Amino acid sequence: MTRPDVLFARQEVILRTIRDWIAGTGESPSFRQIGKRVGPSSTSSVAYRLGRLEACGLISRTGHRRRSCRLSI
């Protein structure tokens, strides 16, 4: 899948959350931390959304660790 020209609002919020968290703490947020920031989301919903962002090439994840997100943009 290629990088989209336009992101959905929730995708923008998740990307901003990851960017801000990494800038503030030096590590990526956990699924639960992302869910708390973007609204009432289950960890499986966050995992799905991260998978979609990864498929678009906007983030990359290494392994199965919960804090393995890296911004690709």
C-alpha positions in Angstrom: 0.0 0.0 0.0 1.3 3.5 -0.8 1.3 6.5 1.5 -2.1 8.2 1.4 -2.4 11.9 0.5 -5.1 12.4 3.1 -5.4 10.6 6.5 -8.5 10.0 8.5 -8.8 12.2 11.6 -8.1 9.3 14.0 -5.0 8.4 12.1 -3.7 12.0 12.3 -4.4 12.0 16.1 -2.5 8.7 16.5 0.5 9.9 14.5 0.6 13.2 16.5 0.3 11.2 19.8 3.2 8.9 18.8 5.3 11.9 17.7 4.6 13.9 20.9 5.2 10.9 23.1 8.6 10.1 21.5 9.6 13.7 21.7 8.7 13.9 25.4 9.9 10.5 26.7 12.4 9.2 24.1 10.4 6.0 23.6 7.2 5.1 21.8 3.9 4.9 23.7 2.2 1.6 24.6 -1.1 0.6 23.0 -2.9 1.5 26.2 -1.2 4.9 26.3 -2.2 5.6 22.7 -5.8 4.5 23.5 -6.0 6.9 26.5 -4.8 9.8 24.4 -7.0 9.2 21.4 -10.2 8.4 23.2 -11.9 5.2 24.5 -10.1 2.6 22.4 -9.4 -1.0 23.1 -5.9 -2.3 22.7 -7.0 -4.4 19.7 -8.5 -1.3 18.1 -5.2 0.5 18.6 -3.3 -2.5 17.2 -5.5 -2.5 14.1 -5.0 1.2 13.5 -1.3 0.9 13.9 -1.3 -1.9 11.4 -3.1 0.3 8.9 -0.6 3.1 9.5 2.2 0.6 9.0 0.7 -0.8 5.8 0.6 2.8 4.5 4.3 3.3 5.3 3.7 6.0 7.9 5.2 4.0 10.8 7.3 0.9 11.2 7.2 -1.6 14.0 9.8 -4.1 15.0 8.9 -7.4 16.4 5.9 -7.9 18.6 6.9 -5.5 21.4 4.2 -3.0 22.5 6.6 0.0 22.3 8.1 -0.7 19.0 6.6 2.1 16.8 8.9 4.4 14.8 7.7 7.2 12.6 8.6 6.7 9.0 7.7 10.3 7.9 
